[in-house]
Amino acid sequence: MENELLDALGSRLRARRRERGLSLDALAEASGVSRSMISEIERGAKAPTVLVLARVATALGATVSRLLGEDQGERVVHVARADQPVIVAASGWERRVLSPNLAGVEFEFIRTLVPPGVEVGEFTAHATGSREYIAVESGELTVTVGGTPHRLRAGDSLYYAGDRTHAFANDGPVECVYYTVMHVAGPHAPLEPT
């Protein structure tokens, strides 16, 4: 991420944390991400991995796209490809957020590309009432929900309650492209600061 993007991410993260009444220590405990890492992200000094950003967003009752971009207030929002936030993990998988950030709506539409033999990793559970839908466009994907693996092939889809841990892996011999539609339940009551 560029410095300007890191600074903007840090500002949004800090504002959301303060809005929720959380100290750095409380957010670290809730997210499983170290206090020092959260502090570095807030200062724009370090680019988080996708999993780190997802854990922090989940602990804040937000989506990754909420932390990456500004709210869109229009009734019709065109999101050009060049304006879609993209995060590429060190292992080569790519997450592209296709949906705009709408005020008061914690919703994401995501396209993920995973090279063969790559594990995306495990994401923490969202708030009770959250929902996720997965559709595989090409290749194969193993989605593990609450410890139970589900093997999906091109054209398959899967729904699950998002309030359980979930992990993704491409064990197949070719690249996998899949889509996620995610609704994070709300409203979110502030966590108790420690």
N, C-alpha and C positions, 0 to 999 in steps of 0.2 A: 504494500500500500504506500502511496505517496505521503509525504509529510502533511500536506493540507488535509488529506482524507483521514490520516491518523489523528490529527488535531480535532477534526469535526467529530469523529467517532468518540474520542475521549471526552469531549464536551457533552455529547448526548448521553454517554454512559454515566458521567458524573451527575448530570441533571436528573436522570431517571433514578439513580441511587438516592439522591437527596430528596427527590419527590416521594420516594417510598420510605423515607426516614431511616435509611440504613447507613451504618458506619462501614468503613472498608472491611473491618473484621467481621461484621455481620454478613455482608455480601460474600466474603470469602468462605465463611462457614456454610452458607446456604447454597453456594455454587460448586464448592469443592475446588475452587481456583484460588491460588495463594493471594494473600493480601498484597504482596509486592508486585505480582503480575497485574492485578487489577489497578494498582496505583500507577504502574508504568503505562498501561493502556489509557487511563484517564489523562495522563500527562502528554500523551501522543508520542511517548518514547519507544513503544514496542507495538508491533503488529501481532495481534492474537491469531492463533490457528482457528480454523472453523469450529472445531470442537470446543475450544476455550470460549469463543464468542457465543456459541450455542448454550453452553452451561451458564454463562453469566446472564444471557437474555432470559433463559428459563427461570433462573432465580429471581429475576426482576419482573416476571410475569409478562414478558415481551417476546417479540419475534426478533430474529437476527436482522431482518430488513428494517425493523423499527430503529435499531441502533445504527444501522448503516446509512439511513437517509431521512430526509425531511418529509413531513406529512404533506399529502396532496389533498387539497380541499375541493377540487373541481368534481362535478358529477360525471364527467367523462375524462379519463386520463389515458393518454397515449404514452407508453413507455418504449421509447426507441431502443433498439439493441445496444447502441453505444451508451445509453444511460442506465442499463441494467447492472446492478452491483454484481460483480463476479469475484469469487474467492477461489484460489487454487491452492490446495493443500500440498505439502512437501512430497507426499506419496503420488501426486499427479492427478488426483480426482478434482473435479471442478464443480462448484455450486454457483448457479446463476439464478438470481431472484427476478422472476418475471412480473410479479405483481407490484403495484404502487403501494406506498404507505398511506393509508387513509386514516384520518384522525379518529381515534377511539375504536379502531378495528385492528385486532391482532390476528392477521390472516397472512399467509404466505403461499405463493404458487412458485415452485422451484423446479428447475431443470438441473439434474445432476448427471455428470459424465464420469464413469469409473473405468479405468483401464483394467485389463484382465489381471486376476490374482491380487487385487488391491482391496484391503479392508478400509471402509470409510471410518469405522469406529462406532462407539456406543454413545448415544445421546441420553441425557437425563430425562426423567419423567417431567411432563408439564403439569399444570394445574388440573385438578379433577374437572371433567367435562370437556377437556381438550380432545380434538379429533384429528386423525391423519389419514390421508388416502394416498396410496402409492399406485402408479401405473407404469409398467415397463414398456418402453418403446422398442428397444433392441437389446440383445444379449440376455444374460441371466443375472438374477439378483437374489441373494439370501437376505431376508429381513428377519431378524430375531427380535421378538416382542416378549418382554418379560421372561426371557430365557428359552422360549420356544421358537425354533427356526421355521421359516416358511420360504420355500423355494419358488421363485417366480420366473417365468420365461416371457419372451416378447409377446405382448398382448394381454398378459395377466395383470390383475389388479388386486389390491389388498386394502382393507379398511381395518383400523384398530384404534382403540381408545388411547389417546396420547399421554395418559397419566401413568404409563409404565415405561421402563427403560426400553430403548429400541436401538438396534444396530443394523448396519448395512455392510454387505461384502459381495464382491464380484468374484466368485470362485470359478467362473467359466473361462473359456479360452479366447473370448473376444470382448471388445469394449461393450460396456452396458450404458444405456441412456435410460434414465427413469425420471418420472415427474412426481412431485409431492405437493399435495394440497393440504395445508395445515391451518387449523383454527385453534388458537390458544384461548381457553376459556377465561372469562372475566366476569365481573370486575374483580380486580385483585386487591385484597386488603393488604396494607403494608405489613411487612414482617416486623417482628419485634427487634429493635436494635439491641445489641449486646454491649 
